[in-house]
Amino acid sequence: MTNKLMSKVFLWMTLGLLVTFATGYFVAGNEKMIVNIFSSGMHWVLMIVELALVFILSARAAKMSGTSAKIFFLLYSFVSGLTFSSIFIVYNLMSIFYVFIIAAIIFAIFGAIGYFTNLDLTKIGTFLLMGLIAVIICMIINMFIGNEQFDLIISIISIIVFIGFTAYDIQKIKNLAETEMIPEDNIAIIGALELYLDYINIFLHLLSIIGDSKD
C-alpha cells in the first residue's frame, strides 16, 4: 500500500506544480491580466485566498470527500499560479528552468532520505516549525527594512528548513500509509499539498539567490 500511496502523492504533487507553473506562464504573457493582478491590489486578495485554501485543506482534507479534497488542491494550485506569474516577469525563462531542475534534485535527495532512513524524524518536527516561524518573522521585518544581505540569509535558512521538512513530511506520509483511519485518496492530497509547499519554497528561495533576473 505504501508504494501505491506514494505514487498517488507524487502524481498529485506534480499535477499541482504543472497547474501552478502553466497558469503563471500564461498570465505572465497577458499584459492586461498582469496589470489587473499587480496594479489593483488584487495580488493581496489572491494571497489571502491562497492562505485560506491552505488552512482549509490542512484542517479539513482528512474529513472531506476525496473529490472535494482534489478540487480544493487544484484550486489552490491555480490561485498560486496567478501570483506565481511574477517570477516569469522578473527572471529569465532558462534561469527558472535551471533552478527548477536544481530544486527537484535537492527535493529528491532529501525525500529519499526521509523515505529510507530508519531514524525517527518526528523528533526534528518541533525544531523545523520553530525555524519556520523565525523565518516568517524575519521576512515580515525585512519587508520594512529592505536589507538585501538579510534577505539572502533568510533565503538560505529557509532552504535548510524546507529540505528538512521534505524529509520529515515524506516519512510522515509513509507512516500515514500504514493506518486505515484516513482514506487513501485523502492522504494522497494531504501529502501532495505538504510536498508541494516544500518544493515551491525550496524553488523560490533558490531562485532569489541564484536566479538570473531580466534587469
C-alpha positions as CSV (number, residue, x, y, z in Angstrom):
1,M,0.0,0.0,0.0
2,T,2.9,2.4,0.8
3,N,4.3,2.4,-2.7
4,K,0.9,2.8,-4.3
5,L,0.1,5.7,-2.0
6,M,3.4,7.4,-2.5
7,S,2.8,7.2,-6.3
8,K,-0.5,9.0,-5.8
9,V,1.1,11.6,-3.6
10,F,3.8,12.4,-6.2
11,L,1.2,12.3,-9.1
12,W,-1.0,14.9,-7.4
13,M,2.0,17.0,-6.3
14,T,3.3,17.0,-9.9
15,L,-0.1,17.9,-11.2
16,G,-0.4,20.8,-8.8
17,L,3.0,22.1,-9.8
18,L,2.1,21.8,-13.5
19,V,-1.1,23.8,-12.9
20,T,0.8,26.5,-11.0
21,F,3.6,26.9,-13.5
22,A,1.3,26.7,-16.5
23,T,-1.0,29.3,-15.0
24,G,1.9,31.6,-14.1
25,Y,3.4,31.3,-17.5
26,F,0.1,32.0,-19.3
27,V,-0.7,35.0,-17.0
28,A,2.8,36.5,-17.5
29,G,2.2,36.6,-21.2
30,N,-1.0,38.6,-20.8
31,E,-0.2,42.2,-20.0
32,K,-3.8,43.1,-19.1
33,M,-4.0,40.2,-16.6
34,I,-0.7,41.2,-15.1
35,V,-1.9,44.8,-14.6
36,N,-5.1,43.7,-13.1
37,I,-3.4,41.4,-10.6
38,F,-0.4,43.5,-9.5
39,S,-1.6,47.1,-10.0
40,S,-5.0,47.0,-8.5
41,G,-4.5,45.3,-5.1
42,M,-5.8,42.0,-6.5
43,H,-2.4,40.5,-5.6
44,W,-3.1,40.9,-1.9
45,V,-6.6,39.4,-2.3
46,L,-5.2,36.3,-4.1
47,M,-2.6,35.9,-1.3
48,I,-5.3,35.9,1.3
49,V,-7.3,33.3,-0.8
50,E,-4.2,31.2,-1.0
51,L,-3.7,31.2,2.7
52,A,-7.4,30.4,3.3
53,L,-7.3,27.4,0.9
54,V,-4.1,26.1,2.6
55,F,-5.8,26.4,6.0
56,I,-9.0,24.7,4.8
57,L,-7.1,21.8,3.2
58,S,-4.7,21.4,6.1
59,A,-7.6,21.3,8.6
60,R,-10.3,19.5,6.6
61,A,-8.7,17.4,3.9
62,A,-8.8,14.2,6.1
63,K,-12.6,14.6,6.6
64,M,-13.5,15.8,3.1
65,S,-14.6,13.5,0.3
66,G,-11.7,12.5,-1.9
67,T,-13.2,14.5,-4.8
68,S,-13.6,17.7,-2.7
69,A,-10.0,17.4,-1.5
70,K,-8.8,17.1,-5.0
71,I,-10.8,20.1,-6.2
72,F,-9.6,22.3,-3.4
73,F,-6.0,21.3,-4.1
74,L,-6.2,22.1,-7.8
75,L,-8.0,25.3,-7.0
76,Y,-5.1,26.2,-4.6
77,S,-2.6,25.3,-7.3
78,F,-4.4,27.6,-9.8
79,V,-4.6,30.6,-7.4
80,S,-1.0,30.2,-6.6
81,G,-0.2,30.2,-10.3
82,L,-1.8,33.7,-10.6
83,T,0.6,35.2,-8.0
84,F,3.4,32.9,-9.3
85,S,3.3,34.7,-12.6
86,S,5.6,37.4,-11.2
87,I,8.6,35.2,-11.4
88,F,8.2,34.9,-15.2
89,I,8.3,38.7,-15.4
90,V,11.3,39.1,-13.1
91,Y,13.5,36.2,-14.1
92,N,14.7,34.7,-17.4
93,L,12.9,31.6,-18.5
94,M,16.0,29.5,-18.8
95,S,17.1,30.6,-15.4
96,I,13.7,29.5,-14.0
97,F,14.1,26.1,-15.8
98,Y,17.6,25.5,-14.4
99,V,16.6,26.4,-10.8
100,F,13.5,24.2,-11.2
101,I,15.8,21.3,-12.0
102,I,18.2,22.1,-9.1
103,A,15.3,22.3,-6.7
104,A,13.9,19.0,-8.0
105,I,17.3,17.3,-7.4
106,I,17.6,18.7,-3.9
107,F,14.0,17.7,-3.2
108,A,14.5,14.1,-4.5
109,I,17.7,13.6,-2.4
110,F,16.1,14.7,0.9
111,G,12.8,13.0,0.0
112,A,14.8,9.7,-0.4
113,I,16.5,10.3,2.9
114,G,13.1,10.7,4.6
115,Y,11.7,7.6,2.9
116,F,14.5,5.2,3.5
117,T,16.0,6.3,6.8
118,N,15.4,4.3,9.9
119,L,15.7,7.4,12.1
120,D,12.6,8.8,13.7
121,L,12.3,12.3,12.1
122,T,9.3,13.3,14.2
123,K,11.9,14.5,16.7
124,I,13.0,17.3,14.4
125,G,9.5,18.5,13.6
126,T,9.4,21.0,16.5
127,F,12.7,22.5,15.6
128,L,11.6,22.8,11.9
129,L,8.4,24.5,13.0
130,M,10.4,26.9,15.2
131,G,12.7,27.6,12.3
132,L,9.8,28.3,10.0
133,I,8.2,30.7,12.5
134,A,11.5,32.5,12.9
135,V,11.8,32.8,9.1
136,I,8.3,34.2,8.7
137,I,9.0,36.8,11.4
138,C,12.3,37.8,9.8
139,M,10.6,38.1,6.4
140,I,8.0,40.4,7.8
141,I,10.6,42.6,9.5
142,N,12.7,42.7,6.3
143,M,9.6,43.9,4.3
144,F,10.1,47.2,6.2
145,I,13.9,47.2,6.3
146,G,14.6,46.0,2.8
147,N,18.1,44.8,3.5
148,E,19.4,42.6,0.7
149,Q,22.0,40.8,2.8
150,F,19.4,40.0,5.4
151,D,17.2,38.7,2.6
152,L,20.0,36.4,1.4
153,I,20.4,35.0,4.9
154,I,16.7,34.4,5.2
155,S,16.6,32.6,1.9
156,I,19.5,30.3,2.9
157,I,17.9,29.5,6.2
158,S,14.5,28.9,4.5
159,I,16.1,26.4,2.1
160,I,17.6,24.5,5.0
161,V,14.3,24.5,6.9
162,F,12.3,23.2,3.9
163,I,14.7,20.5,2.9
164,G,14.3,19.3,6.5
165,F,10.6,19.5,6.1
166,T,10.8,17.5,2.8
167,A,12.4,14.5,4.6
168,Y,10.1,14.9,7.6
169,D,7.0,15.1,5.5
170,I,7.9,12.1,3.3
171,Q,8.4,10.0,6.5
172,K,5.1,11.3,7.9
173,I,3.2,10.4,4.7
174,K,4.9,6.9,4.7
175,N,3.7,6.4,8.3
176,L,0.2,7.6,7.4
177,A,0.1,4.9,4.7
178,E,0.2,2.3,7.4
179,T,-3.1,3.5,9.0
180,E,-6.5,2.9,7.7
181,M,-8.1,5.7,9.7
182,I,-7.9,8.1,6.7
183,P,-9.0,7.2,3.1
184,E,-6.1,6.7,0.7
185,D,-7.2,9.5,-1.7
186,N,-7.3,11.9,1.2
187,I,-3.9,11.0,2.4
188,A,-2.6,11.5,-1.1
189,I,-3.9,15.0,-1.2
190,I,-2.6,15.9,2.3
191,G,0.8,14.6,1.3
192,A,0.7,16.3,-2.1
193,L,-0.1,19.6,-0.5
194,E,2.7,19.3,2.1
195,L,5.3,18.3,-0.5
196,Y,4.1,20.9,-3.0
197,L,4.7,23.6,-0.3
198,D,8.1,22.2,0.5
199,Y,9.2,22.1,-3.1
200,I,7.8,25.5,-4.0
201,N,9.6,27.1,-1.1
202,I,12.9,25.5,-1.9
203,F,12.5,26.6,-5.6
204,L,11.5,30.2,-4.8
205,H,14.3,30.8,-2.3
206,L,16.9,29.2,-4.6
207,L,15.6,31.4,-7.4
208,S,16.0,34.5,-5.3
209,I,19.7,33.5,-4.7
210,I,20.9,32.2,-8.0
211,G,18.2,33.2,-10.4
212,D,19.2,35.4,-13.4
213,S,16.9,38.4,-13.5
214,K,15.9,40.3,-16.6
215,D,17.2,43.6,-15.3
